[in-house]
Amino acid sequence: MKELLRSNDPTVIAFATALLNGEGIDCFELDVNTSILEGSIRILPRRLIVREADLTAAQRAMRDNDIDLG
C-alpha cells in the first residue's frame, strides 16, 4: 500500500475516494479516528492509501480532477 493523498480537509478525502471508486481503484482512509478526536481544528491530516499497482492510475485520476497531491 502506498500513500496517495494527505489532507486536513475531509471533503477532499471524500471526493478523492468517490473518484477512485468510480475508476475501480480500491482505497483506504487512515487516521480517521485520530482526526475526529482532535476536533474541528484540523491539525491532524487524514491519509488515503491505494495498492502499489494502482498508484499510477490513482495519481492520474487525481491530477485529471485538479486534486493537489502535495
PyMOL Python script that loads the backbone (N, CA, C, O; Angstrom):
from pymol import cmd

cmd.read_pdbstr("""\
ATOM      1  N   MET A   1       0.848  -1.167   0.000  1.00  0.00           N
ATOM      2  CA  MET A   1       0.000   0.000   0.000  1.00  0.00           C
ATOM      3  C   MET A   1       0.899   1.237   0.000  1.00  0.00           C
ATOM      4  O   MET A   1       1.940   1.278   0.657  1.00  0.00           O
ATOM      5  N   LYS A   2       0.462   2.237  -0.757  1.00  0.00           N
ATOM      6  CA  LYS A   2       1.213   3.487  -0.874  1.00  0.00           C
ATOM      7  C   LYS A   2       0.290   4.659  -0.568  1.00  0.00           C
ATOM      8  O   LYS A   2      -0.893   4.643  -0.911  1.00  0.00           O
ATOM      9  N   GLU A   3       0.842   5.665   0.075  1.00  0.00           N
ATOM     10  CA  GLU A   3       0.071   6.864   0.362  1.00  0.00           C
ATOM     11  C   GLU A   3      -0.135   7.654  -0.927  1.00  0.00           C
ATOM     12  O   GLU A   3       0.814   7.934  -1.658  1.00  0.00           O
ATOM     13  N   LEU A   4      -1.371   8.002  -1.186  1.00  0.00           N
ATOM     14  CA  LEU A   4      -1.716   8.784  -2.364  1.00  0.00           C
ATOM     15  C   LEU A   4      -1.943  10.238  -1.995  1.00  0.00           C
ATOM     16  O   LEU A   4      -1.507  11.140  -2.709  1.00  0.00           O
ATOM     17  N   LEU A   5      -2.622  10.466  -0.886  1.00  0.00           N
ATOM     18  CA  LEU A   5      -3.087  11.808  -0.559  1.00  0.00           C
ATOM     19  C   LEU A   5      -3.099  11.994   0.939  1.00  0.00           C
ATOM     20  O   LEU A   5      -3.417  11.074   1.692  1.00  0.00           O
ATOM     21  N   ARG A   6      -2.746  13.201   1.366  1.00  0.00           N
ATOM     22  CA  ARG A   6      -2.800  13.580   2.786  1.00  0.00           C
ATOM     23  C   ARG A   6      -3.472  14.946   2.833  1.00  0.00           C
ATOM     24  O   ARG A   6      -3.032  15.889   2.175  1.00  0.00           O
ATOM     25  N   SER A   7      -4.544  15.043   3.619  1.00  0.00           N
ATOM     26  CA  SER A   7      -5.278  16.298   3.667  1.00  0.00           C
ATOM     27  C   SER A   7      -5.973  16.494   5.013  1.00  0.00           C
ATOM     28  O   SER A   7      -6.400  15.536   5.657  1.00  0.00           O
ATOM     29  N   ASN A   8      -6.073  17.746   5.414  1.00  0.00           N
ATOM     30  CA  ASN A   8      -6.837  18.111   6.609  1.00  0.00           C
ATOM     31  C   ASN A   8      -8.304  18.337   6.277  1.00  0.00           C
ATOM     32  O   ASN A   8      -9.131  18.472   7.179  1.00  0.00           O
ATOM     33  N   ASP A   9      -8.627  18.380   5.004  1.00  0.00           N
ATOM     34  CA  ASP A   9      -9.985  18.672   4.551  1.00  0.00           C
ATOM     35  C   ASP A   9     -10.735  17.364   4.263  1.00  0.00           C
ATOM     36  O   ASP A   9     -10.415  16.672   3.297  1.00  0.00           O
ATOM     37  N   PRO A  10     -11.722  17.024   5.086  1.00  0.00           N
ATOM     38  CA  PRO A  10     -12.440  15.758   4.868  1.00  0.00           C
ATOM     39  C   PRO A  10     -13.215  15.727   3.550  1.00  0.00           C
ATOM     40  O   PRO A  10     -13.488  14.650   3.020  1.00  0.00           O
ATOM     41  N   THR A  11     -13.569  16.892   3.022  1.00  0.00           N
ATOM     42  CA  THR A  11     -14.291  16.900   1.741  1.00  0.00           C
ATOM     43  C   THR A  11     -13.379  16.489   0.594  1.00  0.00           C
ATOM     44  O   THR A  11     -13.834  15.857  -0.359  1.00  0.00           O
ATOM     45  N   VAL A  12     -12.105  16.837   0.672  1.00  0.00           N
ATOM     46  CA  VAL A  12     -11.141  16.427  -0.361  1.00  0.00           C
ATOM     47  C   VAL A  12     -10.968  14.910  -0.324  1.00  0.00           C
ATOM     48  O   VAL A  12     -10.940  14.254  -1.366  1.00  0.00           O
ATOM     49  N   ILE A  13     -10.853  14.365   0.871  1.00  0.00           N
ATOM     50  CA  ILE A  13     -10.713  12.909   1.013  1.00  0.00           C
ATOM     51  C   ILE A  13     -11.950  12.199   0.476  1.00  0.00           C
ATOM     52  O   ILE A  13     -11.835  11.198  -0.231  1.00  0.00           O
ATOM     53  N   ALA A  14     -13.129  12.713   0.807  1.00  0.00           N
ATOM     54  CA  ALA A  14     -14.377  12.093   0.336  1.00  0.00           C
ATOM     55  C   ALA A  14     -14.479  12.160  -1.192  1.00  0.00           C
ATOM     56  O   ALA A  14     -14.879  11.187  -1.831  1.00  0.00           O
ATOM     57  N   PHE A  15     -14.118  13.304  -1.773  1.00  0.00           N
ATOM     58  CA  PHE A  15     -14.164  13.460  -3.227  1.00  0.00           C
ATOM     59  C   PHE A  15     -13.173  12.514  -3.897  1.00  0.00           C
ATOM     60  O   PHE A  15     -13.504  11.851  -4.880  1.00  0.00           O
ATOM     61  N   ALA A  16     -11.953  12.454  -3.359  1.00  0.00           N
ATOM     62  CA  ALA A  16     -10.935  11.568  -3.925  1.00  0.00           C
ATOM     63  C   ALA A  16     -11.365  10.105  -3.836  1.00  0.00           C
ATOM     64  O   ALA A  16     -11.160   9.334  -4.773  1.00  0.00           O
ATOM     65  N   THR A  17     -11.957   9.731  -2.715  1.00  0.00           N
ATOM     66  CA  THR A  17     -12.441   8.356  -2.547  1.00  0.00           C
ATOM     67  C   THR A  17     -13.513   8.025  -3.585  1.00  0.00           C
ATOM     68  O   THR A  17     -13.492   6.949  -4.183  1.00  0.00           O
ATOM     69  N   ALA A  18     -14.439   8.942  -3.793  1.00  0.00           N
ATOM     70  CA  ALA A  18     -15.501   8.732  -4.788  1.00  0.00           C
ATOM     71  C   ALA A  18     -14.912   8.605  -6.193  1.00  0.00           C
ATOM     72  O   ALA A  18     -15.347   7.760  -6.975  1.00  0.00           O
ATOM     73  N   LEU A  19     -13.933   9.433  -6.512  1.00  0.00           N
ATOM     74  CA  LEU A  19     -13.288   9.348  -7.828  1.00  0.00           C
ATOM     75  C   LEU A  19     -12.593   8.004  -8.023  1.00  0.00           C
ATOM     76  O   LEU A  19     -12.718   7.371  -9.071  1.00  0.00           O
ATOM     77  N   LEU A  20     -11.864   7.586  -7.004  1.00  0.00           N
ATOM     78  CA  LEU A  20     -11.146   6.311  -7.107  1.00  0.00           C
ATOM     79  C   LEU A  20     -12.108   5.142  -7.221  1.00  0.00           C
ATOM     80  O   LEU A  20     -11.882   4.226  -8.012  1.00  0.00           O
ATOM     81  N   ASN A  21     -13.166   5.162  -6.448  1.00  0.00           N
ATOM     82  CA  ASN A  21     -14.170   4.098  -6.544  1.00  0.00           C
ATOM     83  C   ASN A  21     -14.790   4.061  -7.936  1.00  0.00           C
ATOM     84  O   ASN A  21     -15.056   2.985  -8.471  1.00  0.00           O
ATOM     85  N   GLY A  22     -15.021   5.231  -8.520  1.00  0.00           N
ATOM     86  CA  GLY A  22     -15.564   5.315  -9.869  1.00  0.00           C
ATOM     87  C   GLY A  22     -14.615   4.749 -10.918  1.00  0.00           C
ATOM     88  O   GLY A  22     -15.049   4.262 -11.962  1.00  0.00           O
ATOM     89  N   GLU A  23     -13.317   4.818 -10.632  1.00  0.00           N
ATOM     90  CA  GLU A  23     -12.299   4.277 -11.535  1.00  0.00           C
ATOM     91  C   GLU A  23     -12.020   2.796 -11.256  1.00  0.00           C
ATOM     92  O   GLU A  23     -11.224   2.169 -11.956  1.00  0.00           O
ATOM     93  N   GLY A  24     -12.671   2.249 -10.242  1.00  0.00           N
ATOM     94  CA  GLY A  24     -12.443   0.848  -9.898  1.00  0.00           C
ATOM     95  C   GLY A  24     -11.166   0.627  -9.107  1.00  0.00           C
ATOM     96  O   GLY A  24     -10.622  -0.477  -9.101  1.00  0.00           O
ATOM     97  N   ILE A  25     -10.681   1.670  -8.439  1.00  0.00           N
ATOM     98  CA  ILE A  25      -9.451   1.585  -7.651  1.00  0.00           C
ATOM     99  C   ILE A  25      -9.839   1.532  -6.175  1.00  0.00           C
ATOM    100  O   ILE A  25     -10.502   2.435  -5.665  1.00  0.00           O
ATOM    101  N   ASP A  26      -9.421   0.470  -5.500  1.00  0.00           N
ATOM    102  CA  ASP A  26      -9.692   0.343  -4.072  1.00  0.00           C
ATOM    103  C   ASP A  26      -8.781   1.280  -3.296  1.00  0.00           C
ATOM    104  O   ASP A  26      -7.603   1.428  -3.624  1.00  0.00           O
ATOM    105  N   CYS A  27      -9.330   1.911  -2.269  1.00  0.00           N
ATOM    106  CA  CYS A  27      -8.540   2.794  -1.421  1.00  0.00           C
ATOM    107  C   CYS A  27      -8.986   2.632   0.026  1.00  0.00           C
ATOM    108  O   CYS A  27     -10.053   2.087   0.312  1.00  0.00           O
ATOM    109  N   PHE A  28      -8.148   3.116   0.924  1.00  0.00           N
ATOM    110  CA  PHE A  28      -8.443   3.010   2.350  1.00  0.00           C
ATOM    111  C   PHE A  28      -7.999   4.302   3.020  1.00  0.00           C
ATOM    112  O   PHE A  28      -6.925   4.827   2.726  1.00  0.00           O
ATOM    113  N   GLU A  29      -8.830   4.807   3.918  1.00  0.00           N
ATOM    114  CA  GLU A  29      -8.533   6.053   4.622  1.00  0.00           C
ATOM    115  C   GLU A  29      -7.922   5.737   5.988  1.00  0.00           C
ATOM    116  O   GLU A  29      -8.475   4.969   6.774  1.00  0.00           O
ATOM    117  N   LEU A  30      -6.772   6.347   6.243  1.00  0.00           N
ATOM    118  CA  LEU A  30      -6.084   6.180   7.514  1.00  0.00           C
ATOM    119  C   LEU A  30      -6.253   7.423   8.385  1.00  0.00           C
ATOM    120  O   LEU A  30      -6.538   8.508   7.880  1.00  0.00           O
ATOM    121  N   ASP A  31      -6.080   7.259   9.674  1.00  0.00           N
ATOM    122  CA  ASP A  31      -6.083   8.346  10.657  1.00  0.00           C
ATOM    123  C   ASP A  31      -7.443   9.007  10.852  1.00  0.00           C
ATOM    124  O   ASP A  31      -7.509  10.144  11.320  1.00  0.00           O
ATOM    125  N   VAL A  32      -8.517   8.326  10.508  1.00  0.00           N
ATOM    126  CA  VAL A  32      -9.854   8.902  10.658  1.00  0.00           C
ATOM    127  C   VAL A  32     -10.173   9.142  12.121  1.00  0.00           C
ATOM    128  O   VAL A  32     -10.584  10.241  12.494  1.00  0.00           O
ATOM    129  N   ASN A  33      -9.991   8.132  12.951  1.00  0.00           N
ATOM    130  CA  ASN A  33     -10.341   8.264  14.368  1.00  0.00           C
ATOM    131  C   ASN A  33      -9.498   9.318  15.066  1.00  0.00           C
ATOM    132  O   ASN A  33     -10.013  10.092  15.874  1.00  0.00           O
ATOM    133  N   THR A  34      -8.218   9.354  14.764  1.00  0.00           N
ATOM    134  CA  THR A  34      -7.342  10.348  15.368  1.00  0.00           C
ATOM    135  C   THR A  34      -7.759  11.750  14.951  1.00  0.00           C
ATOM    136  O   THR A  34      -7.779  12.668  15.771  1.00  0.00           O
ATOM    137  N   SER A  35      -8.085  11.911  13.696  1.00  0.00           N
ATOM    138  CA  SER A  35      -8.518  13.205  13.183  1.00  0.00           C
ATOM    139  C   SER A  35      -9.818  13.656  13.852  1.00  0.00           C
ATOM    140  O   SER A  35      -9.979  14.833  14.173  1.00  0.00           O
ATOM    141  N   ILE A  36     -10.729  12.730  14.055  1.00  0.00           N
ATOM    142  CA  ILE A  36     -12.002  13.055  14.699  1.00  0.00           C
ATOM    143  C   ILE A  36     -11.787  13.442  16.161  1.00  0.00           C
ATOM    144  O   ILE A  36     -12.432  14.365  16.659  1.00  0.00           O
ATOM    145  N   LEU A  37     -10.890  12.745  16.845  1.00  0.00           N
ATOM    146  CA  LEU A  37     -10.633  13.015  18.257  1.00  0.00           C
ATOM    147  C   LEU A  37     -10.076  14.418  18.497  1.00  0.00           C
ATOM    148  O   LEU A  37     -10.361  15.028  19.528  1.00  0.00           O
ATOM    149  N   GLU A  38      -9.290  14.929  17.559  1.00  0.00           N
ATOM    150  CA  GLU A  38      -8.708  16.253  17.764  1.00  0.00           C
ATOM    151  C   GLU A  38      -9.709  17.375  17.526  1.00  0.00           C
ATOM    152  O   GLU A  38      -9.400  18.541  17.768  1.00  0.00           O
ATOM    153  N   GLY A  39     -10.880  17.041  17.065  1.00  0.00           N
ATOM    154  CA  GLY A  39     -11.938  18.038  16.917  1.00  0.00           C
ATOM    155  C   GLY A  39     -11.907  18.762  15.598  1.00  0.00           C
ATOM    156  O   GLY A  39     -11.424  18.237  14.595  1.00  0.00           O
ATOM    157  N   SER A  40     -12.419  19.961  15.604  1.00  0.00           N
ATOM    158  CA  SER A  40     -12.594  20.712  14.358  1.00  0.00           C
ATOM    159  C   SER A  40     -11.420  21.626  14.031  1.00  0.00           C
ATOM    160  O   SER A  40     -11.513  22.412  13.089  1.00  0.00           O
ATOM    161  N   ILE A  41     -10.326  21.551  14.772  1.00  0.00           N
ATOM    162  CA  ILE A  41      -9.199  22.446  14.490  1.00  0.00           C
ATOM    163  C   ILE A  41      -8.322  21.941  13.349  1.00  0.00           C
ATOM    164  O   ILE A  41      -7.454  22.667  12.865  1.00  0.00           O
ATOM    165  N   ARG A  42      -8.540  20.724  12.924  1.00  0.00           N
ATOM    166  CA  ARG A  42      -7.901  20.135  11.733  1.00  0.00           C
ATOM    167  C   ARG A  42      -6.379  20.187  11.756  1.00  0.00           C
ATOM    168  O   ARG A  42      -5.748  20.598  10.783  1.00  0.00           O
ATOM    169  N   ILE A  43      -5.797  19.768  12.874  1.00  0.00           N
ATOM    170  CA  ILE A  43      -4.339  19.710  12.963  1.00  0.00           C
ATOM    171  C   ILE A  43      -3.812  18.437  12.317  1.00  0.00           C
ATOM    172  O   ILE A  43      -2.809  18.462  11.603  1.00  0.00           O
ATOM    173  N   LEU A  44      -4.492  17.327  12.571  1.00  0.00           N
ATOM    174  CA  LEU A  44      -4.016  16.032  12.094  1.00  0.00           C
ATOM    175  C   LEU A  44      -4.663  15.678  10.754  1.00  0.00           C
ATOM    176  O   LEU A  44      -5.887  15.589  10.655  1.00  0.00           O
ATOM    177  N   PRO A  45      -3.846  15.478   9.738  1.00  0.00           N
ATOM    178  CA  PRO A  45      -4.405  15.135   8.428  1.00  0.00           C
ATOM    179  C   PRO A  45      -4.856  13.684   8.349  1.00  0.00           C
ATOM    180  O   PRO A  45      -4.393  12.827   9.100  1.00  0.00           O
ATOM    181  N   ARG A  46      -5.761  13.435   7.431  1.00  0.00           N
ATOM    182  CA  ARG A  46      -6.154  12.071   7.086  1.00  0.00           C
ATOM    183  C   ARG A  46      -5.348  11.668   5.865  1.00  0.00           C
ATOM    184  O   ARG A  46      -4.956  12.510   5.057  1.00  0.00           O
ATOM    185  N   ARG A  47      -5.106  10.365   5.740  1.00  0.00           N
ATOM    186  CA  ARG A  47      -4.341   9.865   4.601  1.00  0.00           C
ATOM    187  C   ARG A  47      -5.170   8.864   3.821  1.00  0.00           C
ATOM    188  O   ARG A  47      -5.961   8.110   4.387  1.00  0.00           O
ATOM    189  N   LEU A  48      -4.976   8.871   2.517  1.00  0.00           N
ATOM    190  CA  LEU A  48      -5.656   7.937   1.626  1.00  0.00           C
ATOM    191  C   LEU A  48      -4.580   7.075   0.978  1.00  0.00           C
ATOM    192  O   LEU A  48      -3.634   7.592   0.383  1.00  0.00           O
ATOM    193  N   ILE A  49      -4.730   5.754   1.099  1.00  0.00           N
ATOM    194  CA  ILE A  49      -3.744   4.848   0.521  1.00  0.00           C
ATOM    195  C   ILE A  49      -4.401   3.961  -0.534  1.00  0.00           C
ATOM    196  O   ILE A  49      -5.601   3.689  -0.497  1.00  0.00           O
ATOM    197  N   VAL A  50      -3.566   3.522  -1.474  1.00  0.00           N
ATOM    198  CA  VAL A  50      -4.008   2.619  -2.546  1.00  0.00           C
ATOM    199  C   VAL A  50      -2.959   1.519  -2.706  1.00  0.00           C
ATOM    200  O   VAL A  50      -1.843   1.627  -2.198  1.00  0.00           O
ATOM    201  N   ARG A  51      -3.336   0.468  -3.417  1.00  0.00           N
ATOM    202  CA  ARG A  51      -2.366  -0.587  -3.730  1.00  0.00           C
ATOM    203  C   ARG A  51      -1.259  -0.008  -4.604  1.00  0.00           C
ATOM    204  O   ARG A  51      -1.496   0.876  -5.427  1.00  0.00           O
ATOM    205  N   GLU A  52      -0.068  -0.515  -4.414  1.00  0.00           N
ATOM    206  CA  GLU A  52       1.074  -0.032  -5.191  1.00  0.00           C
ATOM    207  C   GLU A  52       0.831  -0.179  -6.697  1.00  0.00           C
ATOM    208  O   GLU A  52       1.240   0.678  -7.480  1.00  0.00           O
ATOM    209  N   ALA A  53       0.170  -1.260  -7.097  1.00  0.00           N
ATOM    210  CA  ALA A  53      -0.114  -1.495  -8.514  1.00  0.00           C
ATOM    211  C   ALA A  53      -1.088  -0.462  -9.086  1.00  0.00           C
ATOM    212  O   ALA A  53      -1.093  -0.225 -10.294  1.00  0.00           O
ATOM    213  N   ASP A  54      -1.907   0.150  -8.236  1.00  0.00           N
ATOM    214  CA  ASP A  54      -2.896   1.135  -8.681  1.00  0.00           C
ATOM    215  C   ASP A  54      -2.421   2.581  -8.528  1.00  0.00           C
ATOM    216  O   ASP A  54      -3.146   3.509  -8.888  1.00  0.00           O
ATOM    217  N   LEU A  55      -1.214   2.782  -7.999  1.00  0.00           N
ATOM    218  CA  LEU A  55      -0.759   4.124  -7.664  1.00  0.00           C
ATOM    219  C   LEU A  55      -0.717   5.062  -8.872  1.00  0.00           C
ATOM    220  O   LEU A  55      -1.191   6.194  -8.780  1.00  0.00           O
ATOM    221  N   THR A  56      -0.170   4.626  -9.981  1.00  0.00           N
ATOM    222  CA  THR A  56      -0.056   5.490 -11.159  1.00  0.00           C
ATOM    223  C   THR A  56      -1.437   5.894 -11.673  1.00  0.00           C
ATOM    224  O   THR A  56      -1.662   7.065 -11.980  1.00  0.00           O
ATOM    225  N   ALA A  57      -2.349   4.951 -11.767  1.00  0.00           N
ATOM    226  CA  ALA A  57      -3.710   5.264 -12.230  1.00  0.00           C
ATOM    227  C   ALA A  57      -4.413   6.192 -11.250  1.00  0.00           C
ATOM    228  O   ALA A  57      -5.151   7.086 -11.664  1.00  0.00           O
ATOM    229  N   ALA A  58      -4.193   5.989  -9.961  1.00  0.00           N
ATOM    230  CA  ALA A  58      -4.816   6.835  -8.939  1.00  0.00           C
ATOM    231  C   ALA A  58      -4.268   8.259  -9.017  1.00  0.00           C
ATOM    232  O   ALA A  58      -5.026   9.223  -8.911  1.00  0.00           O
ATOM    233  N   GLN A  59      -2.958   8.393  -9.200  1.00  0.00           N
ATOM    234  CA  GLN A  59      -2.362   9.726  -9.334  1.00  0.00           C
ATOM    235  C   GLN A  59      -2.896  10.441 -10.568  1.00  0.00           C
ATOM    236  O   GLN A  59      -3.154  11.644 -10.527  1.00  0.00           O
ATOM    237  N   ARG A  60      -3.063   9.717 -11.652  1.00  0.00           N
ATOM    238  CA  ARG A  60      -3.606  10.302 -12.872  1.00  0.00           C
ATOM    239  C   ARG A  60      -5.033  10.792 -12.642  1.00  0.00           C
ATOM    240  O   ARG A  60      -5.392  11.880 -13.092  1.00  0.00           O
ATOM    241  N   ALA A  61      -5.838  10.012 -11.956  1.00  0.00           N
ATOM    242  CA  ALA A  61      -7.222  10.405 -11.661  1.00  0.00           C
ATOM    243  C   ALA A  61      -7.254  11.665 -10.807  1.00  0.00           C
ATOM    244  O   ALA A  61      -8.111  12.526 -11.009  1.00  0.00           O
ATOM    245  N   MET A  62      -6.330  11.782  -9.855  1.00  0.00           N
ATOM    246  CA  MET A  62      -6.276  12.979  -9.007  1.00  0.00           C
ATOM    247  C   MET A  62      -5.867  14.202  -9.822  1.00  0.00           C
ATOM    248  O   MET A  62      -6.476  15.264  -9.694  1.00  0.00           O
ATOM    249  N   ARG A  63      -4.838  14.059 -10.658  1.00  0.00           N
ATOM    250  CA  ARG A  63      -4.391  15.175 -11.500  1.00  0.00           C
ATOM    251  C   ARG A  63      -5.483  15.610 -12.465  1.00  0.00           C
ATOM    252  O   ARG A  63      -5.689  16.807 -12.665  1.00  0.00           O
ATOM    253  N   ASP A  64      -6.187  14.653 -13.066  1.00  0.00           N
ATOM    254  CA  ASP A  64      -7.248  14.972 -14.019  1.00  0.00           C
ATOM    255  C   ASP A  64      -8.394  15.739 -13.379  1.00  0.00           C
ATOM    256  O   ASP A  64      -9.142  16.427 -14.073  1.00  0.00           O
ATOM    257  N   ASN A  65      -8.540  15.630 -12.074  1.00  0.00           N
ATOM    258  CA  ASN A  65      -9.626  16.315 -11.356  1.00  0.00           C
ATOM    259  C   ASN A  65      -9.103  17.425 -10.441  1.00  0.00           C
ATOM    260  O   ASN A  65      -9.789  17.853  -9.513  1.00  0.00           O
ATOM    261  N   ASP A  66      -7.879  17.883 -10.720  1.00  0.00           N
ATOM    262  CA  ASP A  66      -7.273  19.025 -10.012  1.00  0.00           C
ATOM    263  C   ASP A  66      -7.176  18.850  -8.504  1.00  0.00           C
ATOM    264  O   ASP A  66      -7.355  19.813  -7.759  1.00  0.00           O
ATOM    265  N   ILE A  67      -6.896  17.643  -8.049  1.00  0.00           N
ATOM    266  CA  ILE A  67      -6.665  17.403  -6.630  1.00  0.00           C
ATOM    267  C   ILE A  67      -5.161  17.411  -6.405  1.00  0.00           C
ATOM    268  O   ILE A  67      -4.430  16.606  -6.980  1.00  0.00           O
ATOM    269  N   ASP A  68      -4.711  18.329  -5.562  1.00  0.00           N
ATOM    270  CA  ASP A  68      -3.280  18.504  -5.286  1.00  0.00           C
ATOM    271  C   ASP A  68      -2.772  17.345  -4.433  1.00  0.00           C
ATOM    272  O   ASP A  68      -3.309  17.069  -3.359  1.00  0.00           O
ATOM    273  N   LEU A  69      -1.744  16.678  -4.917  1.00  0.00           N
ATOM    274  CA  LEU A  69      -1.179  15.554  -4.186  1.00  0.00           C
ATOM    275  C   LEU A  69      -0.003  15.988  -3.316  1.00  0.00           C
ATOM    276  O   LEU A  69       0.608  15.167  -2.632  1.00  0.00           O
ATOM    277  N   GLY A  70       0.307  17.273  -3.346  1.00  0.00           N
ATOM    278  CA  GLY A  70       1.371  17.806  -2.468  1.00  0.00           C
ATOM    279  C   GLY A  70       2.667  17.480  -2.978  1.00  0.00           C
ATOM    280  O   GLY A  70       3.676  17.843  -2.375  1.00  0.00           O
TER     281      GLY A  70
END
""", "prot")
cmd.dss("prot")
cmd.show_as("cartoon", "prot")
cmd.util.cbc("prot")
cmd.orient("prot")
